[in-house]
C-alpha cells in the first residue's frame, strides 16, 4: 500500500470527511421534482456513461446490420424482388380481367337491350396473316348460326361483316379493309354515302358532293341500305373534310376500336333489323360510345328519313 | 508525556497545548447545548456560534490539522443534529474551519488577543460563506452572502471568542 506523505495526510483526510458529509447531505436532500439529491447525482454521473454506451452499441449494431450482415439483406432483397414481380403479374392479370369484365358487361348490356335482335357474342381468336388485309377470326361459326354477310358489331359501332363461316370459326372482314364498305350517312344532315376502308386505320366517305355541307366532328351512322347493318348504328366520326374533284374527301375515324378487338357481336340475321339506339356521346368519343347505359326511348324506323336542309 | 511540546516549522517554535482530561468533550457539549438552549430564552443569543468558537480555539491550540478537522466534523454534526438543518451543513463548514485553524495555528502564534480576534472574525466569515455556498449549491436555498446582521454577529462572536479563549486557556495543562 502506498504511504501518503504526512503533510498531505490531513489534506486527504479533509477531502474525505468533506466528501462523506456532502454525500450525507445528498442522501437527505430531496428535490421536489427530481427526488433525493444523491439520486440526481448518481443519475447525472451514470447517464452520460449509459448514453455513451448506448450510442456506441447503436453504432456497432448499425454497422453490423448495414455492412456485415448483408447476406440476409441480399436474400431478402431477392425474395422481395421475386415477390414484386409476381405481384406485378397478378396486377396485370387482374387489370386485364377487369377490362374484360367491363367489355363483357357492355356486350351483355347491349344484347339485353336488343333482346329481339338475334345475335351472338363471339371472341376474337385471330387475325389475318396478311398485313394488307384487315381480317379477324371468331371462335364461333356455322354451329352457332353464323353465316356469310352477317354484320359484326360492338356496342361502340360497326366492326365488319362475316365473309366466311366455318364449322366453329368465322372470318370477318373489318370495315377498314380496302374491299370493305358500309352503307352510311351523316347523322345530323342525313347525307347518305357509303363508307369504305382504305387499308389504314381511318375510313373514307366516298360520294359526298362538294356542295354538301359537312362539318368535322359530325357522327356517321349506318344507313341500313346495305341490308347488312341495322340503321343508325355508329360507324365513326368525321375527322377531315377536303374538297375533291367531284366529291369531297372525307376521313372518318371508326367508332369501334378495331385495333383492340377481343369480343364482338354477330348479328344472326341478314334481314333488316331495327336496333334500339344508344344515347349519342360526344363526337368521336369512343369511351362514351362504349358505355351503352342509356337507351333511347324509341326505336328508330327502318325507313331512311331524309333530313337534308 | 510533556504537557507542551515544540512544533518546529522553519525557524519558529510553536507550542502545542494539551488540556485536562474531558476538557474538549465538556467544552463541545456545553457549547452545543448552550447554542440550542440560550436562544430560547435570549433571542439575541441567536447571533452566537459557540460551537464555531470551540472549533476555532481547539484547532488553533492543538495545531494538528487531522485532529482539528475531525473535531470540527463532530461539532458540526452535533450542531446539525440539534437543528433542523440537514446533517452535514455545519459539519462541512466546521470541518474546513477546524482544518484551517489547525493548519494556521501550526504556523502562527495565535496567543495574542488581537490575533485571536482577527482569526475568529476571519473564520466566522469563512464559515458563513461555506454555509451559504452549501445552501446555494446543494440545498437550493439561496441566502445573501453579506448582511448587517452577519457583520454584527461576526464582531460579537470575535469579541466573545477572545474572552472565551482566555477562559479555556485556564484548562490547559501547565
Contacts between the chains, C-beta under 8 A, distances in Angstrom:
chain1	res1	chain2	res2	distance
A	9	B	66	6.7
A	10	B	64	7.7
A	10	B	65	3.5
A	10	B	66	4.4
A	10	B	69	6.8
A	10	B	99	6.8
A	10	B	102	7.7
A	10	B	103	7.7
A	11	B	65	7.6
A	13	B	65	7.8
A	13	B	66	5.3
A	13	B	69	6.3
A	13	B	70	7.6
A	14	B	65	7.2
A	14	B	69	5.0
A	14	B	95	6.7
A	14	B	96	7.2
A	14	B	99	4.7
A	17	B	69	6.0
A	17	B	70	7.1
A	17	B	73	5.3
A	17	B	95	5.3
A	18	B	92	5.4
A	18	B	95	5.7
A	18	B	96	6.9
A	21	B	73	7.1
A	21	B	76	8.0
A	21	B	77	7.8
A	21	B	87	7.7
A	21	B	88	3.9
A	21	B	91	4.6
A	21	B	92	4.7
A	21	B	95	6.7
A	22	B	88	6.7
A	22	B	92	6.7
A	22	B	138	7.2
A	24	B	86	8.0
A	24	B	87	5.4
A	24	B	88	4.3
A	24	B	91	7.5
A	25	B	86	5.4
A	25	B	87	7.1
A	25	B	88	3.9
A	25	B	89	6.7
A	25	B	92	7.6
A	25	B	134	7.3
A	25	B	138	5.4
A	25	B	139	7.7
A	26	B	138	7.1
A	28	B	86	4.2
A	28	B	87	6.1
A	28	B	88	7.4
A	29	B	86	6.0
A	29	B	138	6.2
A	29	B	139	6.0
A	31	B	140	6.9
A	37	B	138	6.6
